[in-house]
């Protein structure tokens, strides 16, 4: 699992661990791009908006499949959704714990599931709005819009959480999601 050890002045200062495989990283950044495009640049009434939504839905579907058949750190078992674990993790952080989680930490795990569920709700209600039976039905449009607003809020929390955990743990999480490897500072416990 340990890909390399960095050396400074002849001593080990950090270790790099391969964590995020290329498919996980491609899905992550592609989904971020789809959300950004549909949220900020594409007209809500356009066909492009629909297709970007379908692509986002497909990316989440592919990620869920990969969470069953993919490598160790991509699997559901590496980051189970557990509110109890999230509360325990939050208490440990507040007490100064700087443990590094190789996959998502428990709060990050809940956020990943939340974002995936939000994209699914947005995609399904978006599709529903294109059907003859549900076109123009207020509650479908309201759920679609509320889910998108929730997604925007969740993405903002996700970005803040990544920044905070990078500061707390000393692991540059953005770099890890780009190159697939977490650089773990010397002396940090790893889960």
Secondary structure, 3 states (H helix, E strand, C coil): CEEEEEEECCEEEEEEEECCCHHHHHHHHHHHHHHHHHHHHCCCCCHHHHHHHHHHHHHHHHHHHHHHHCCHHHCHHHCCCCHHHHHHHHHHHHCCCCCECCCCCHHHHHHHHHHHHHHHHHHHHHHHCCCCCCCCCHHHHHHHHHHHHHHHHHHHHHHHHHHHHHHHHCCCHHHHHHHCEEEEECCCCEC
